[in-house]
């Protein structure tokens, strides 16, 4: 406490964390292997990254923080941060120009694309074949904006079903209420890994749309927090820590021997690792 009690940071988020000795981390369930509930607690790649950030704050300011987790719906994840209901967003969070207006993003820690999950019986594997179908997407998500553009630019006549949670989309597809569910490729692959009837479903081999960059999100005024998070991610890349976490969540069994996402590291991540290792 003595090391920082005399300092007043311009960053209101860091001020609150240090003065209360607590940090509130927002997370979204049902997004394996990024974040989901395992053994009654938040688990996954981004959960471990956030816990590493907490440890770096504790070490930097010689303090101990009480970690408070708050589970939030996917559709509200950025508003929770912009409304100061949580300090850091530890969830699926793709950086986009629109979102960057309300929150700050860290440097990327993961790259993915969108993909289409559909039953094989539907034969809907690309964007053109979505026309005339009902498609589920997360409300306010990247896929929702993409489908709106398709309808406007190409007159696809896609009926869009907005859902607040990833599991809602998967359930609607399983029950036949929608023809396809579009979300990030990594989330679909994580879901397929645990499904006993995964052979009934199919995805596009390469995904579609622009590459999405995942980052941790903080309040627009949280400059010091952004710097702390970026430094921590760079350190993870420069050491073996990132490889350790990636192998744990993407290349190893999650809940059973057959439950493996088996998603090798992207070239973008490899390039990031090399860049920070050479500095």
C-alpha positions as semicolon CSV with decimal commas, in nm:
position;residue;x (nm);y (nm);z (nm)
1;X;0,000;0,000;0,000
2;X;0,281;0,239;0,089
3;X;0,425;0,207;-0,262
4;X;0,127;0,359;-0,439
5;X;-0,097;0,535;-0,187
6;X;0,066;0,870;-0,268
7;X;0,020;0,835;-0,642
8;X;-0,288;0,950;-0,827
9;X;-0,311;0,789;-1,170
10;X;-0,487;0,951;-1,461
11;X;-0,637;0,608;-1,517
12;X;-0,957;0,586;-1,306
13;X;-0,976;0,208;-1,348
14;X;-0,629;0,150;-1,206
15;X;-0,701;0,399;-0,926
16;X;-1,012;0,203;-0,827
17;X;-0,833;-0,133;-0,843
18;X;-0,547;-0,018;-0,620
19;X;-0,760;0,177;-0,372
20;X;-1,009;-0,108;-0,322
21;X;-0,754;-0,389;-0,352
22;X;-0,994;-0,568;-0,586
23;X;-1,043;-0,618;-0,958
24;X;-1,363;-0,713;-1,137
25;X;-1,319;-0,934;-1,443
26;X;-1,609;-0,981;-1,685
27;X;-1,636;-1,311;-1,870
28;X;-1,871;-1,481;-2,117
29;X;-1,963;-1,847;-2,073
30;X;-2,002;-2,116;-2,342
31;X;-1,708;-2,008;-2,560
32;X;-1,473;-2,303;-2,530
33;X;-1,172;-2,299;-2,531
34;X;-1,163;-1,921;-2,483
35;X;-1,383;-1,910;-2,172
36;X;-1,642;-2,136;-2,015
37;X;-1,739;-2,281;-1,680
38;X;-1,534;-2,583;-1,580
39;X;-1,545;-2,732;-1,231
40;X;-1,776;-2,447;-1,125
41;X;-1,536;-2,168;-1,212
42;X;-1,434;-1,961;-1,518
43;X;-1,176;-2,146;-1,726
44;X;-1,008;-2,110;-2,063
45;X;-0,733;-1,933;-2,252
46;X;-0,846;-1,576;-2,192
47;X;-0,922;-1,652;-1,827
48;X;-0,561;-1,757;-1,772
49;X;-0,435;-1,449;-1,958
50;X;-0,643;-1,223;-1,732
51;X;-0,517;-1,398;-1,419
52;X;-0,162;-1,339;-1,541
53;X;-0,248;-0,969;-1,579
54;X;-0,375;-0,964;-1,220
55;X;-0,048;-1,115;-1,100
56;X;0,151;-0,853;-1,294
57;X;-0,048;-0,572;-1,126
58;X;0,012;-0,728;-0,784
59;X;0,384;-0,755;-0,850
60;X;0,415;-0,406;-1,000
61;X;0,241;-0,235;-0,706
62;X;0,337;-0,478;-0,430
63;X;-0,023;-0,549;-0,335
64;X;-0,275;-0,832;-0,320
65;X;-0,598;-0,809;-0,519
66;X;-0,932;-0,975;-0,456
67;X;-1,044;-1,113;-0,794
68;X;-1,418;-1,082;-0,858
69;X;-1,562;-1,260;-1,161
70;X;-1,886;-1,140;-1,318
71;X;-2,053;-1,354;-1,583
72;X;-2,223;-1,147;-1,853
73;X;-2,424;-1,216;-2,170
74;X;-2,224;-1,200;-2,492
75;X;-2,450;-0,930;-2,635
76;X;-2,370;-0,691;-2,347
77;X;-1,999;-0,752;-2,303
78;X;-1,867;-0,417;-2,430
79;X;-2,134;-0,210;-2,254
80;X;-2,033;-0,369;-1,923
81;X;-1,685;-0,222;-1,969
82;X;-1,794;0,117;-2,107
83;X;-2,040;0,153;-1,817
84;X;-1,766;0,070;-1,564
85;X;-1,944;-0,239;-1,434
86;X;-1,622;-0,438;-1,471
87;X;-1,253;-0,348;-1,501
88;X;-1,135;-0,587;-1,774
89;X;-1,325;-0,788;-2,034
90;X;-1,189;-1,143;-2,033
91;X;-1,392;-1,285;-2,319
92;X;-1,427;-1,332;-2,693
93;X;-1,367;-0,971;-2,800
94;X;-1,280;-0,891;-3,160
95;X;-1,138;-0,543;-3,214
96;X;-1,340;-0,337;-3,461
97;X;-1,366;0,030;-3,549
98;X;-1,715;0,056;-3,403
99;X;-1,623;-0,112;-3,074
100;X;-1,304;0,091;-3,048
101;X;-1,522;0,398;-3,006
102;X;-1,644;0,278;-2,665
103;X;-1,358;0,065;-2,525
104;X;-0,981;0,023;-2,555
105;X;-0,837;-0,302;-2,688
106;X;-0,506;-0,457;-2,601
107;X;-0,269;-0,587;-2,865
108;X;-0,404;-0,910;-3,021
109;X;-0,359;-1,238;-2,838
110;X;-0,557;-1,446;-3,093
111;X;-0,674;-1,435;-3,454
112;X;-0,973;-1,606;-3,610
113;X;-1,245;-1,563;-3,874
114;X;-1,619;-1,611;-3,879
115;X;-1,762;-1,945;-3,984
116;X;-2,094;-2,108;-4,064
117;X;-2,212;-2,403;-3,858
118;X;-2,494;-2,599;-4,016
119;X;-2,634;-2,948;-4,023
120;X;-2,509;-3,153;-4,317
121;X;-2,870;-3,206;-4,420
122;X;-2,909;-2,830;-4,480
123;X;-2,623;-2,809;-4,735
124;X;-2,544;-2,447;-4,646
125;X;-2,166;-2,407;-4,657
126;X;-2,102;-2,060;-4,797
127;X;-2,243;-1,710;-4,785
128;X;-2,436;-1,735;-5,112
129;X;-2,629;-2,040;-4,993
130;X;-2,753;-1,852;-4,686
131;X;-3,002;-1,660;-4,897
132;X;-3,359;-1,748;-4,806
133;X;-3,259;-1,916;-4,477
134;X;-3,298;-1,818;-4,113
135;X;-2,955;-1,766;-3,960
136;X;-2,867;-1,717;-3,594
137;X;-2,608;-1,461;-3,482
138;X;-2,509;-1,294;-3,155
139;X;-2,687;-0,963;-3,109
140;X;-2,444;-0,678;-3,172
141;X;-2,173;-0,918;-3,289
142;X;-1,955;-0,908;-3,599
143;X;-2,165;-1,171;-3,778
144;X;-2,484;-0,967;-3,731
145;X;-2,324;-0,670;-3,904
146;X;-2,190;-0,892;-4,184
147;X;-2,532;-1,044;-4,256
148;X;-2,690;-0,699;-4,265
149;X;-2,434;-0,597;-4,529
150;X;-2,505;-0,911;-4,733
151;X;-2,877;-0,842;-4,735
152;X;-2,821;-0,481;-4,832
153;X;-2,546;-0,527;-5,091
154;X;-2,648;-0,856;-5,252
155;X;-3,021;-0,880;-5,174
156;X;-2,969;-1,221;-5,013
157;X;-3,298;-1,220;-4,819
158;X;-3,140;-1,378;-4,512
159;X;-3,371;-1,387;-4,211
160;X;-3,155;-1,293;-3,912
161;X;-3,229;-1,442;-3,569
162;X;-3,054;-1,243;-3,295
163;X;-2,947;-1,434;-2,982
164;X;-2,782;-1,310;-2,661
165;X;-2,573;-1,618;-2,586
166;X;-2,361;-1,860;-2,788
167;X;-2,537;-2,164;-2,643
168;X;-2,872;-2,018;-2,751
169;X;-2,747;-2,020;-3,110
170;X;-2,620;-2,377;-3,089
171;X;-2,946;-2,494;-2,932
172;X;-3,162;-2,323;-3,195
173;X;-2,961;-2,495;-3,467
174;X;-2,981;-2,835;-3,298
175;X;-3,359;-2,801;-3,261
176;X;-3,409;-2,699;-3,625
177;X;-3,528;-2,344;-3,555
178;X;-3,250;-2,195;-3,768
179;X;-3,065;-2,327;-4,072
180;X;-2,722;-2,203;-3,965
181;X;-2,544;-2,035;-3,677
182;X;-2,267;-1,791;-3,764
183;X;-2,005;-1,697;-3,509
184;X;-1,628;-1,702;-3,471
185;X;-1,457;-2,011;-3,611
186;X;-1,274;-2,089;-3,286
187;X;-1,602;-2,093;-3,089
188;X;-1,761;-2,333;-3,336
189;X;-1,461;-2,566;-3,325
190;X;-1,466;-2,561;-2,946
191;X;-1,833;-2,657;-2,945
192;X;-1,789;-2,932;-3,204
193;X;-1,508;-3,088;-2,999
194;X;-1,749;-3,169;-2,715
195;X;-2,054;-3,270;-2,922
196;X;-2,130;-3,644;-2,931
197;X;-2,304;-3,606;-3,270
198;X;-2,044;-3,379;-3,431
199;X;-2,056;-3,586;-3,752
200;X;-2,405;-3,446;-3,818
201;X;-2,265;-3,094;-3,859
202;X;-2,032;-2,918;-4,098
203;X;-1,838;-2,592;-4,124
204;X;-1,661;-2,406;-4,400
205;X;-1,301;-2,531;-4,416
206;X;-1,147;-2,183;-4,421
207;X;-1,412;-1,961;-4,264
208;X;-1,508;-1,632;-4,426
209;X;-1,482;-1,259;-4,387
210;X;-1,196;-1,054;-4,249
211;X;-0,952;-1,179;-3,988
212;X;-1,072;-1,096;-3,637
213;X;-0,823;-0,982;-3,373
214;X;-0,903;-1,076;-3,013
215;X;-0,785;-0,846;-2,738
216;X;-0,865;-0,775;-2,375
217;X;-1,093;-0,472;-2,345
218;X;-1,085;-0,190;-2,089
219;X;-1,247;0,150;-2,045
220;X;-1,154;0,424;-2,292
221;X;-0,979;0,618;-2,015
222;X;-0,780;0,321;-1,882
223;X;-0,445;0,416;-2,035
224;X;-0,227;0,266;-1,760
225;X;-0,431;-0,055;-1,757
226;X;-0,393;-0,085;-2,132
227;X;-0,015;-0,047;-2,097
228;X;0,001;-0,309;-1,818
229;X;-0,201;-0,558;-2,023
230;X;0,003;-0,500;-2,339
231;X;0,329;-0,543;-2,151
232;X;0,202;-0,867;-2,001
233;X;0,094;-1,010;-2,339
234;X;0,427;-0,913;-2,497
235;X;0,611;-1,084;-2,211
236;X;0,401;-1,397;-2,262
237;X;0,495;-1,400;-2,630
238;X;0,862;-1,344;-2,551
239;X;0,872;-1,635;-2,306
240;X;0,729;-1,987;-2,310
241;X;0,418;-1,880;-2,119
242;X;0,202;-1,821;-2,428
243;X;0,300;-2,155;-2,581
244;X;0,220;-2,324;-2,250
245;X;-0,131;-2,178;-2,238
246;X;-0,198;-2,235;-2,608
247;X;-0,103;-2,601;-2,589
248;X;-0,313;-2,641;-2,275
249;X;-0,635;-2,505;-2,426
250;X;-0,609;-2,566;-2,800
251;X;-0,394;-2,876;-2,844
252;X;-0,468;-3,090;-2,537
253;X;-0,778;-3,278;-2,410
254;X;-1,018;-3,049;-2,225
255;X;-1,261;-3,281;-2,045
256;X;-1,200;-3,623;-2,204
257;X;-0,940;-3,787;-2,432
258;X;-1,151;-3,715;-2,741
259;X;-1,238;-3,359;-2,642
260;X;-0,960;-3,171;-2,824
261;X;-1,007;-2,853;-3,029
262;X;-0,686;-2,935;-3,218
263;X;-0,635;-2,588;-3,365
264;X;-0,268;-2,516;-3,444
265;X;-0,137;-2,167;-3,382
266;X;-0,207;-1,928;-3,670
267;X;0,073;-1,773;-3,871
268;X;-0,026;-1,431;-3,735
269;X;0,032;-1,550;-3,379
270;X;0,361;-1,711;-3,473
271;X;0,472;-1,384;-3,633
272;X;0,374;-1,189;-3,321
273;X;0,570;-1,429;-3,102
274;X;0,880;-1,395;-3,317
275;X;0,854;-1,017;-3,327
276;X;0,849;-0,982;-2,949
277;X;1,111;-1,252;-2,893
278;X;1,354;-1,060;-3,112
279;X;1,316;-0,733;-2,922
